[in-house]
Every structure is written in structure tokens, then in C-alpha cells.
């Protein structure tokens, strides 16, 4: 059968993308974890040109509703990469991932657009996992959030001479997560601007050891999570910009819980060695914090982003 060259009007795709938390303490710009909180996207091909985006939930009334929307730009980037014109599209984004809180909302938007493009282009071009990561990294700038959003689980991401790479690992079944989300957002650009150009040699060695230990803790020995999530590369430098986050982490770690900044912050991630630790963490936050924190009890997502194609009847 000859490959299909056009996308029939009425063709639609449904995409689901998990939230992510990057760094996990010592694994700065390298380690990421997919979490069971999702943005969903429905895209339908229409006869009229242009892209219209309707946002429901997080970002509703705040993010653009036209081609400048990040999801739309990401989809268009994939079409342009393969030299294919973008058809007229209606998009409906149902968002649950908080924006500007360190849970990978921009990475999820990028991945949603790329996966929607993959679904729409099925039968015209086939996009493999290597290309998906390359396209997502081109837009995001680094792969630590987009890798777990795409592939799920615990991911180690790096950039080699031939582009971004990842290794997916399955987290130990005892690992459970709770994220404490504040009312105020934090700019990733601001957080990154607080990083020094260089760090002491002993701090670099410290983080190398903790990053290696963290992979072992997450995959095999979750009882080591407290020691494994120690960090000297980025969290202390950013603390001045999010003092309540820093105070909450210090309090939780003082009670033996593996608390870290989620991504660029200001949310706080606690990695528990069993589900009961999540309840302990939530109780401690309720009792000891003067600020309002939304508590999200989440599982590790193992599937990553998914796309389902709904072809027009009789068009196959």
C-alpha cells in the first residue's frame, strides 16, 4: 500500500503527557522522573487554515489560543522539520500540570505538540524515539524534562556528539512521591540565573557520588533516598529566591524525609521509600508551615506520553 500523502479533514488525535520532576536533588540537568499528573490534548484537522487552541484548566484565559501557543509551535516545528505544511487544526488542551512550579509544564506542552504531530503524520512519515527526543530537546534546550515526559519512568539524559540521549529505568515499587505546590510561581530563567559559573571541586565530587547513589536508591535500595538526595550544586544557590521552599525542605529533611526542590522550583518533592512516608510528610507540612501548600500524592508514571489516532471513517 502506498504511503498516505495528505491528512483528511476530520482526522483527530488524542495525546496524554505526564508531569515530570527533574534534578531529584543531585542529578542536576540529568535525572528526571515522570509522575502521574497529566495534560491531555485533542487535535482535529479542519478545512479552514490556521490553528486555534482552547485551553481548559491550568492556563485557561492566560496562555495564547493561536499559533503562538507552545503546543501549537511544537507541532508546527515537527511539520516544518519534515517539510510538510501544517493543516488547519482545532486543539483542545485539558491541563492539570501547574505552570511555573517545577513540574515540567513547558516540557509537557512541547511533548504534547510533538506527539500530536507524530499521530497526525502516521502513514506519511514515521518518527522514532530518537527523533522524538531530538525534536523535543531542540525546543526545550535540554533533555532532562522531556525525556521522562516522552518515555516515562526514571530517565538519565545526556547530550553526546550525535545529539541528546536517554536511558529509561524502572523505579523500585516502594518509591512513592508527594509534591507540595505553592501558590506563587517561579521563573526557570531566574532560577538558572542564580547558578554560579563554577563550583568547588569537592562539591562536584560530592554530587557525582550522590547522583550515582540516587540511581541505586531509586531502582534498588529506596532506604538510601535521604542520603542519595543530598545536593551541593544548585539548591543552595537558588534558596534566596524561594526561602519558603528552602525552609520546607530543611524541615522535612530534618525529620528524615528525602525532600528536594522539584525541577527549578518552587515546588518541593518528597521521595518516600514507602507510601506511608507521603502521609507523614503531608502531616508535617500542615503542622509546621505557615504557608499554603497544595499536596499532590503521585505515583511514578511508567508509560510516558501516548498518542491515539482517530482516522476519518473510510479514509484509511
C-alpha positions in Angstrom: 0.0 0.0 0.0 1.4 3.4 -1.0 2.0 5.8 2.0 -0.7 8.4 2.6 0.3 11.9 1.5 -2.4 14.1 3.0 -4.2 14.2 6.3 -8.0 14.0 5.7 -10.2 16.7 7.3 -11.8 15.3 10.4 -8.8 13.2 11.4 -8.1 13.6 15.1 -5.5 12.5 17.7 -5.6 12.3 21.5 -2.4 12.8 23.5 -1.7 12.3 27.2 1.6 13.6 28.7 2.8 13.1 32.3 4.2 15.8 34.6 7.9 15.5 35.4 10.2 16.4 38.1 13.9 17.0 37.2 17.2 17.0 39.1 15.9 15.0 42.1 18.5 16.7 44.3 22.0 15.9 43.0 21.1 14.9 39.4 21.2 18.5 38.0 20.1 18.6 34.4 20.5 14.9 34.1 17.9 12.9 36.2 14.2 13.1 35.7 11.1 11.2 36.9 7.6 11.0 35.3 4.7 11.5 37.6 1.0 10.5 37.5 -0.4 14.0 36.8 -1.4 14.6 33.2 -2.1 17.2 30.5 -4.3 15.9 27.7 -4.6 17.2 24.2 -7.2 16.6 21.4 -6.3 17.8 17.9 -8.7 17.7 14.9 -7.9 18.6 11.3 -10.3 21.1 9.8 -10.7 22.6 6.4 -10.1 26.2 7.4 -6.4 27.2 7.7 -4.7 28.2 10.9 -4.5 26.8 14.4 -7.0 27.5 17.2 -6.3 26.3 20.8 -8.8 26.1 23.5 -7.3 25.6 27.0 -9.3 24.1 29.8 -7.9 24.0 33.3 -4.4 25.3 34.1 -3.6 28.3 31.8 -7.2 28.9 30.8 -7.5 32.5 29.8 -3.8 33.1 30.3 -1.9 31.2 27.5 -2.2 32.1 23.8 -5.0 30.5 21.8 -3.4 30.8 18.4 -0.2 29.6 16.5 2.0 31.2 19.2 0.8 28.7 21.8 3.7 26.4 22.8 1.8 23.2 22.0 1.0 24.7 18.5 4.5 25.9 18.0 5.9 22.4 18.9 3.6 20.7 16.5 4.4 23.2 13.7 8.1 22.6 14.4 7.8 18.9 13.6 5.8 19.5 10.4 8.5 22.1 9.3 11.3 19.6 10.2 9.8 17.2 7.6 8.9 19.9 5.1 5.1 19.3 5.4 2.6 22.1 5.6 0.5 22.3 8.7 -3.2 21.8 8.0 -5.9 23.8 9.7 -6.3 22.5 13.3 -8.6 22.8 16.3 -6.8 22.0 19.6 -8.4 21.4 23.0 -5.9 21.3 25.8 -7.1 19.9 29.2 -4.3 20.9 31.6 -3.7 19.7 35.1 0.1 20.3 35.4 0.7 23.6 37.3 2.6 26.2 35.4 5.9 27.7 36.7 6.1 25.3 39.7 8.9 22.9 38.7 6.7 20.1 37.4 7.7 20.2 33.7 4.7 22.1 32.3 6.7 23.6 29.4 8.3 20.2 28.6 4.8 18.6 28.7 3.5 21.2 26.3 6.4 20.6 23.9 5.9 16.8 24.1 2.2 17.1 23.6 2.7 19.1 20.4 5.3 16.7 19.1 3.2 13.6 19.9 0.2 15.1 18.2 2.3 15.7 15.1 3.6 12.1 15.3 0.0 10.9 15.3 -1.2 13.2 12.5 1.8 12.3 10.3 1.4 8.5 10.8 1.4 7.0 7.3 3.2 10.0 5.9 6.4 9.9 7.9 7.3 7.7 10.9 9.0 9.4 13.8 11.1 7.1 16.1 12.1 7.6 19.7 15.5 9.1 18.8 13.8 11.7 16.6 11.2 12.5 19.2 13.9 13.3 21.8 15.9 15.3 19.3 12.9 17.4 18.3 11.8 17.9 21.9 15.3 18.9 23.0 15.6 21.4 20.2 12.6 23.2 21.6 13.2 22.8 25.3 17.0 23.3 25.2 17.9 20.3 27.4 16.5 16.8 27.7 16.1 16.2 31.4 12.4 17.1 31.5 11.3 16.0 28.0 12.9 12.5 28.3 10.7 11.3 31.2 7.7 13.1 29.7 8.2 11.2 26.4 9.3 7.8 27.8 8.1 7.6 31.4 9.8 6.2 34.5 13.2 7.3 35.8 15.4 8.7 33.0 19.1 9.6 32.8 19.5 12.1 30.0 22.7 13.4 28.4 23.9 15.1 25.2 26.5 13.4 23.1 28.3 14.4 19.9 25.4 13.0 17.9 22.6 14.6 20.0 20.5 14.0 23.1 20.3 10.5 24.5 18.4 8.9 27.4 18.3 5.7 29.4 15.0 4.7 30.9 15.0 2.8 34.2 12.1 1.4 36.2 11.8 2.8 39.7 11.6 0.5 42.7 7.9 -0.3 43.5 8.5 1.1 47.0 9.3 4.6 45.7 6.4 7.0 46.2 6.2 10.7 45.6 4.4 13.7 47.1 4.8 17.2 45.7 4.0 20.3 47.7 3.0 23.1 45.3 2.9 26.7 46.5 0.6 29.4 45.2 3.4 31.5 43.7 5.2 30.6 40.5 8.9 30.7 39.8 10.7 31.6 36.6 13.0 28.8 35.4 15.2 31.5 33.8 15.5 33.3 37.1 16.4 30.1 38.9 19.1 29.3 36.3 20.5 32.8 36.6 21.4 32.2 40.2 23.7 29.4 39.4 27.5 30.2 39.6 29.7 29.8 36.6 31.9 27.3 38.6 31.6 25.3 41.8 34.3 24.0 44.2 35.9 20.7 43.2 34.8 19.0 46.4 31.2 19.9 45.7 31.4 18.4 42.2 32.8 15.2 43.7 30.0 15.2 46.3 27.3 15.4 43.7 28.8 12.8 41.5 28.7 10.4 44.4 25.2 11.3 45.4 23.9 11.1 41.8 25.3 7.6 41.4 23.8 6.6 44.8 20.5 8.1 43.8 20.1 5.9 40.8 20.8 2.9 43.0 18.3 4.1 45.7 15.5 4.7 43.2 16.0 1.4 41.3 17.1 -1.0 44.1 17.5 0.5 47.6 14.9 3.2 48.4 16.0 3.2 52.1 19.0 5.2 50.9 17.0 8.0 49.5 17.7 10.6 52.2 21.5 10.4 51.8 21.2 10.0 48.0 19.2 13.2 47.5 21.8 15.5 49.1 23.0 18.3 46.8 25.7 21.0 46.6 25.4 22.1 43.0 22.2 24.2 42.7 19.6 24.2 45.5 21.6 26.3 48.0 22.3 28.9 45.3 18.6 29.3 44.5 17.4 29.3 48.1 17.5 33.1 48.4 14.8 33.3 45.6 12.5 30.8 47.3 13.0 31.0 51.0 9.8 29.2 51.9 10.8 26.3 49.7 14.2 26.1 51.3 12.7 26.2 54.8 10.2 23.5 54.0 13.0 21.2 52.6 15.2 21.8 55.6 12.3 20.9 58.0 11.3 17.8 56.1 14.9 16.5 55.8 15.3 17.2 59.5 12.6 14.6 60.0 14.4 12.1 57.9 12.4 12.6 54.6 14.1 12.9 51.2 12.9 16.4 50.3 14.3 18.3 47.3 13.4 21.2 45.0 11.2 19.9 42.2 12.9 21.0 38.9 13.6 24.7 39.1 11.1 25.1 41.9 9.4 26.4 43.9 7.5 23.1 44.5 9.0 20.6 46.9 9.3 16.9 46.0 9.5 14.2 48.7 10.6 10.8 47.6 9.4 8.2 50.0 10.7 4.7 50.5 7.1 3.6 51.1 3.7 5.2 50.7 3.3 5.9 54.4 6.1 8.5 54.2 4.0 10.6 52.0 1.3 10.9 54.7 4.0 11.7 57.3 5.3 14.5 55.0 1.8 15.9 54.5 1.2 16.0 58.2 4.5 17.7 58.9 3.8 20.4 56.2 0.3 21.0 57.6 1.6 21.3 61.2 4.8 23.3 60.6 4.4 25.5 57.6 2.7 28.9 57.8 2.1 29.0 54.0 -0.5 27.2 51.9 0.9 24.2 50.0 -1.2 22.0 47.8 -0.3 18.4 48.4 -0.2 16.1 45.4 0.2 12.4 46.2 1.6 10.9 43.0 2.8 7.6 41.6 5.7 7.2 39.2 4.3 7.1 35.6 5.9 4.2 33.7 4.3 4.8 30.2 5.3 8.3 29.3 3.5 10.2 26.6 0.9 8.4 24.5 -1.0 9.2 21.3 -4.1 7.7 19.8 -5.1 8.3 16.2 -8.8 8.6 15.3 -9.0 8.4 11.5 -11.9 9.6 9.5 -14.2 6.7 8.7 -13.5 5.3 5.2 -10.2 7.4 4.9 -7.8 4.6 5.7 
